Amino acid sequence: MDVVTLIVDAFIVLWVVAVVVGIVRAIRARPRRLAPLPVQTRNRFEVGWERISARFLYEPQWAIGEADSLVLALLSARGHPLDHARLPREMQQARHDAAAAANGRPRDRTEAMRQVLLQYRTVFEQMLGPKPRQTATGARPEVA
């Protein structure tokens, strides 16, 4: 074998490896199908969020911590990966902003925490999804 053949072979091997790595990354990065939530579980999460929202006025730092825990529990219930790199971008930003708000000036801290809670709310609503349609009691769903 001469040098040119070795270089061509090495180039082909590197190209094949790059294609395989690209395919693996694409498979990992594709959006997952999230598991649907049973109605009782959905209601439990909604009640939890209402409790957090109500306590924010009196204990904003507690509410931020609880919002993080509740959203993580919701992500877990839906089957979403929980490693930090795969969390929704808004949640990663909320965590970053929460740390910054905790170290901010007292006057600005409450507004910063309110913004963080709104970021968690965005993730919460996205992961909770739309409310299931209610059918009238006794009515049968239409079949097309």
Secondary structure by P-SEA (a helix, b strand, c coil): ccaaaaaaaaaaaaaaaaaaaaaaaaaaacccbbbbbcaaaaaaaaaaaaaaaaaccccaaaaaaaaaaaaaaaaaaaccccccccccaaaaaaaaaaaaaaaccccaaaaaaaaaaaaaaaaaaaaacccccccccccccccc
